[in-house]
Amino acid sequence: MAKKIAEKAAPAGVKKVEIQHLRAMKDDSGNDVNVVDRTEVKLVDVAIEDAEAQLKVAEAKVTELKADVAAYKKIKG
């Protein structure tokens, strides 16, 4: 799912981001369009922490998948 990330207006000294989660669809004419599935507003520091946590999970998954591929190739010969 694609995202559109932009700075959100906030009081002085506070930084926020607006994250629009987009979904690809086809309109009635068969053209590809992006539709906003949901929107969230977060403090920029929270958004960074969340993204870093998601990155750790993704990196662990990649490591696991690389080990799987190596095991499959070993069996294949």
C-alpha distances in whole Angstrom, upper triangle without the diagonal:
4,7,10,13,17,20,21,25,27,30,32,31,28,25,21,18,16,12,10,7,6,6,8,11,15,18,21,22,20,18,14,13,10,11,10,9,11,13,14,17,18,21,20,22,20,17,18,20,16,14,18,18,14,15,19,17,15,18,20,18,19,22,22,21,23,26,25,25,29,30,29,31,34,34,34,37
4,7,10,13,17,19,22,24,28,30,29,26,22,19,16,14,10,8,6,5,7,8,12,15,18,21,22,20,17,14,12,9,10,10,10,11,12,14,16,17,20,19,21,19,16,17,19,16,14,17,18,15,16,19,18,16,19,22,20,20,24,24,23,25,28,28,27,30,32,32,33,36,37,36,39
4,6,10,13,15,18,21,24,26,25,22,19,16,12,10,7,6,5,6,9,11,14,18,19,23,24,22,20,16,14,10,11,9,10,10,10,11,13,14,17,15,18,16,13,14,17,14,12,16,17,14,15,19,19,17,20,22,21,22,25,26,25,27,30,30,30,33,35,34,35,38,39,39,41
4,7,10,12,16,18,22,23,23,20,17,14,10,8,6,5,7,7,11,13,16,19,20,24,24,23,20,17,14,11,11,9,11,11,9,11,12,13,16,14,17,17,13,15,18,16,14,17,19,17,18,21,22,20,23,25,24,25,28,29,28,30,33,33,33,36,38,38,39,42,43,42,44
4,7,9,13,15,19,20,19,17,13,10,7,6,5,6,9,11,14,16,20,23,24,27,28,27,24,21,18,14,15,12,14,12,10,10,10,11,12,11,14,14,10,12,15,14,12,16,18,16,17,20,21,20,22,25,25,25,28,30,29,31,34,34,34,37,39,39,40,42,44,44,46
4,6,10,12,16,17,17,14,11,9,6,5,7,9,12,14,17,19,22,25,26,29,30,29,26,23,20,17,16,14,16,14,11,11,10,11,12,10,14,14,12,13,17,16,15,18,20,19,20,23,24,23,25,28,28,28,31,33,33,34,37,38,38,40,42,42,43,46,47,47,49
4,7,9,12,13,13,11,8,6,4,6,9,11,15,17,21,23,26,29,29,33,33,32,29,26,23,20,20,17,19,16,13,12,9,10,10,9,12,13,11,13,16,16,16,18,21,20,21,24,26,25,27,30,30,30,33,35,35,36,39,40,40,42,45,45,46,48,50,50,52
4,6,10,12,13,10,7,5,5,6,9,12,15,17,21,24,26,29,29,33,34,33,30,28,24,21,20,17,18,15,12,10,8,9,9,9,13,14,12,15,18,17,17,20,22,22,23,26,27,27,29,32,32,33,35,37,37,39,41,42,42,45,47,47,48,51,52,52,54
4,7,9,11,9,8,7,8,9,13,15,19,21,25,27,30,32,32,35,36,36,33,31,27,24,23,20,21,18,15,13,10,11,11,12,15,16,15,18,20,20,21,23,25,25,27,29,31,31,33,35,36,36,39,40,41,42,45,46,46,48,50,51,52,54,56,56,58
4,6,8,6,6,6,9,11,15,17,21,23,27,30,32,35,35,38,39,39,36,34,30,27,25,22,23,20,16,14,11,11,10,11,14,15,15,17,19,20,21,23,25,25,27,29,31,31,33,35,36,37,39,41,41,43,45,46,47,49,51,52,53,55,57,57,59
4,6,6,8,9,13,15,18,21,24,27,31,34,36,39,39,42,43,43,40,37,34,31,29,26,27,24,20,18,14,13,12,13,15,17,18,19,21,22,24,25,27,28,29,32,33,34,35,38,39,40,42,43,44,46,48,49,50,52,54,55,56,58,60,60,62
4,6,8,11,14,17,20,23,26,29,33,35,38,41,41,44,45,45,42,39,36,33,32,28,30,26,23,20,16,15,13,14,15,17,18,19,21,23,24,26,28,29,30,32,34,34,36,38,39,40,42,44,45,46,48,50,50,52,54,55,56,58,60,61,62
4,7,10,13,17,20,23,26,29,33,35,38,41,42,45,46,45,42,40,36,33,32,29,30,26,23,20,16,14,11,12,12,15,16,17,19,21,22,23,25,27,27,29,31,32,33,35,37,38,39,41,42,43,46,47,48,50,52,53,54,56,58,58,60
4,7,10,13,16,20,23,26,29,32,35,38,39,42,43,42,40,37,33,30,29,25,26,23,19,16,12,11,8,9,10,12,13,14,16,18,19,20,22,24,25,27,28,29,31,33,34,35,37,39,40,41,43,44,45,47,49,50,51,53,55,56,57
4,7,10,13,17,20,23,26,29,32,35,36,39,40,39,36,33,30,27,26,23,24,20,17,14,11,9,6,6,8,10,10,12,14,15,16,18,20,21,22,24,26,26,28,30,31,32,34,36,37,38,40,42,42,44,46,47,48,50,52,53,54
4,7,10,13,16,19,23,26,29,32,32,36,37,36,33,30,27,23,22,19,20,17,13,10,7,6,4,5,8,9,9,11,13,14,14,17,18,19,20,23,24,25,26,29,30,30,33,34,35,36,39,40,41,43,45,45,47,49,50,51,53
4,6,10,13,16,19,22,25,28,29,32,34,33,30,27,23,20,19,16,17,14,10,8,6,6,6,6,9,10,8,10,13,13,13,16,17,17,18,21,22,22,24,27,27,28,31,32,32,34,37,37,38,40,42,43,44,46,48,48,50
4,7,10,13,16,19,22,25,25,29,30,29,27,24,20,17,16,12,13,11,7,6,4,7,9,9,13,12,10,13,15,14,14,17,19,18,19,22,23,23,25,28,27,28,31,32,32,34,37,37,38,40,42,42,44,46,48,48,50
4,6,9,13,16,19,22,23,27,28,27,24,21,18,14,13,10,11,8,6,5,6,8,11,11,14,12,9,12,14,12,12,16,17,15,17,20,20,20,22,25,24,25,28,29,29,31,34,34,34,37,39,39,40,43,44,44,46
4,6,10,13,15,19,19,23,24,23,21,18,14,11,9,6,7,6,4,7,9,11,14,14,17,16,13,16,18,15,15,18,19,17,19,22,22,21,24,26,25,26,29,30,30,32,34,34,35,38,39,39,40,43,44,44,46
4,7,10,13,17,18,22,23,22,19,16,13,10,8,6,5,5,6,8,11,13,17,16,19,17,14,16,18,15,14,18,18,16,17,21,20,19,22,24,23,24,27,27,27,29,32,31,32,35,36,36,37,40,41,41,43
4,7,10,13,15,18,19,18,16,12,10,6,5,5,5,7,9,12,15,17,20,20,22,20,17,19,21,18,17,21,21,18,20,23,22,20,23,26,24,24,28,28,27,29,32,31,32,35,36,35,37,40,41,40,43
4,6,10,12,16,17,15,14,10,8,5,5,6,6,9,12,15,18,20,23,23,25,23,20,22,24,21,19,23,23,20,21,24,23,21,24,26,24,24,28,28,26,29,32,30,30,34,35,34,36,39,39,38,41
4,7,10,13,14,12,10,7,6,5,6,9,9,13,15,18,21,24,27,26,28,27,23,25,27,24,22,25,25,22,23,26,25,22,26,28,25,25,29,29,27,29,32,31,30,34,35,34,35,38,39,38,41
4,7,10,11,9,8,6,5,6,7,10,11,15,17,21,24,26,30,29,32,30,27,29,30,27,25,29,29,25,27,30,28,26,29,31,28,28,32,32,30,32,35,33,33,36,38,36,37,41,41,39,42
4,7,8,5,5,5,6,8,10,13,14,18,20,24,27,30,33,32,35,33,30,32,34,31,29,32,33,29,30,33,31,29,32,34,31,31,35,35,32,35,38,36,35,39,40,38,39,43,42,41,44
4,5,5,5,7,7,10,10,14,15,18,21,25,28,31,34,34,36,35,32,34,36,33,31,35,35,32,33,36,34,32,35,37,35,35,38,38,36,38,41,39,39,42,44,42,43,46,46,45,48
4,6,7,10,10,13,14,17,18,22,24,28,31,34,37,37,40,38,35,38,39,36,35,38,38,35,36,40,38,36,39,40,38,38,42,41,39,41,44,42,41,45,46,44,45,49,48,47,50
4,6,9,10,14,15,19,20,24,26,30,33,36,39,38,41,40,37,39,41,38,36,39,40,36,37,41,39,36,39,41,39,38,42,42,39,41,44,42,41,45,46,44,45,49,48,47,50
4,7,9,13,14,18,19,23,25,29,32,34,38,37,40,38,35,37,39,35,34,37,37,34,35,38,36,33,36,38,35,35,39,39,36,38,41,39,38,41,43,40,41,45,45,43,46
4,6,10,12,16,18,21,23,27,29,32,35,34,37,36,32,34,36,33,31,35,35,32,32,36,34,32,35,37,34,34,37,38,35,37,40,38,37,41,42,40,41,45,45,43,46
4,7,10,13,15,18,20,24,26,29,32,31,34,32,29,30,33,30,28,31,32,28,29,32,31,28,31,33,30,30,34,34,32,33,37,35,34,38,39,37,38,42,42,40,43
4,6,10,12,15,17,21,23,26,29,28,31,30,26,28,30,28,26,29,30,27,28,31,30,27,30,33,30,30,34,34,32,34,37,36,35,39,40,39,40,43,44,42,45
4,7,9,12,13,17,19,22,25,24,27,26,23,25,27,24,22,26,27,23,24,28,27,25,28,30,28,28,32,32,30,32,36,34,34,37,39,38,39,42,43,42,44
4,6,9,11,15,18,21,24,24,27,25,22,24,26,23,22,26,26,23,25,28,27,25,29,31,29,29,33,33,32,34,37,36,36,39,40,39,41,44,44,43,46
4,6,7,11,14,17,20,21,23,22,19,22,23,20,20,24,24,21,23,26,25,24,27,29,28,29,32,32,31,34,37,36,36,39,41,40,41,44,45,44,47
4,7,10,14,17,20,21,23,21,18,21,22,19,19,23,22,20,22,25,23,23,26,28,26,27,31,31,30,32,35,34,34,38,39,38,40,43,43,43,46
4,7,10,13,17,18,20,18,16,19,20,17,17,21,21,19,21,24,23,22,26,27,26,28,31,31,30,33,35,35,35,39,40,39,41,44,44,44,47
4,7,10,14,15,18,15,13,17,18,16,16,20,20,18,21,24,23,23,26,28,27,28,31,32,32,34,36,36,37,40,41,41,43,45,46,46,49
4,7,10,12,14,12,10,14,15,13,14,17,18,17,19,22,21,22,25,26,26,28,30,31,31,34,36,36,37,40,41,41,43,45,46,46,49
4,7,9,12,10,9,13,14,13,14,17,18,17,20,22,23,23,26,27,28,29,32,33,33,35,37,38,39,41,43,43,45,47,48,49,51
4,6,8,6,6,10,11,10,12,15,15,16,18,20,21,21,24,25,26,28,30,31,32,34,36,36,38,40,41,42,44,46,47,48,50
4,5,5,6,9,10,11,12,14,16,17,18,20,22,23,24,26,27,29,31,32,33,35,37,38,39,41,42,43,45,47,48,49,51
4,5,5,6,9,10,10,12,14,15,16,18,20,21,22,24,26,27,29,30,31,33,35,36,37,39,41,42,43,45,47,47,49
4,5,5,6,9,10,11,12,14,15,17,19,20,21,23,25,26,27,29,30,32,33,35,36,38,39,41,42,44,46,46,48
4,5,5,6,9,10,11,12,14,15,17,18,20,21,23,24,26,27,29,30,32,33,35,36,38,39,41,42,44,45,47
4,5,5,6,9,10,11,12,14,16,16,18,20,21,22,24,26,27,28,31,31,33,35,36,37,39,41,42,43,45
4,5,5,6,9,10,10,12,14,15,16,18,20,21,22,24,25,27,29,30,31,33,35,36,37,39,41,42,43
4,6,5,6,9,10,11,13,14,15,17,19,20,21,23,25,26,28,29,30,32,34,35,36,38,40,41,42
4,5,5,6,9,10,11,12,14,16,17,19,20,21,23,25,26,27,29,31,32,33,35,37,38,39,41
4,5,5,6,9,10,10,12,14,15,16,18,20,21,22,24,25,27,28,30,31,33,34,36,37,39
4,5,5,6,9,10,10,12,14,15,17,18,20,21,23,24,26,27,29,30,31,33,35,36,37
4,5,5,7,9,10,11,13,14,16,17,19,20,22,23,25,26,28,29,31,32,34,35,37
4,5,5,6,9,10,11,12,14,15,16,18,20,21,23,25,26,27,29,30,32,33,35
4,5,5,6,9,10,10,12,14,15,16,18,20,21,23,24,26,27,29,30,31,33
4,5,5,6,9,10,11,12,14,15,17,19,20,21,23,25,26,27,29,30,32
4,6,5,6,9,10,11,12,14,16,17,18,20,21,23,24,26,27,29,30
4,5,5,6,9,10,10,12,14,15,16,18,20,21,22,24,26,27,29
4,5,5,6,9,10,11,13,14,15,17,19,20,21,23,25,26,27
4,5,5,6,9,10,11,12,14,16,17,19,20,21,23,24,26
4,5,5,6,9,10,10,12,14,15,16,18,20,21,22,24
4,5,5,6,9,10,10,12,14,15,16,18,20,21,22
4,5,5,6,9,10,11,13,14,15,17,19,20,21
4,5,5,6,9,10,11,12,14,15,17,18,20
4,5,5,6,9,10,10,12,14,15,16,18
4,5,5,6,9,10,11,12,14,15,16
4,5,5,6,9,10,11,12,14,15
4,5,5,6,9,10,11,12,14
4,5,5,6,9,10,10,12
4,5,5,6,9,10,11
4,5,5,6,9,10
4,5,5,6,9
4,5,5,6
4,5,5
4,5
4
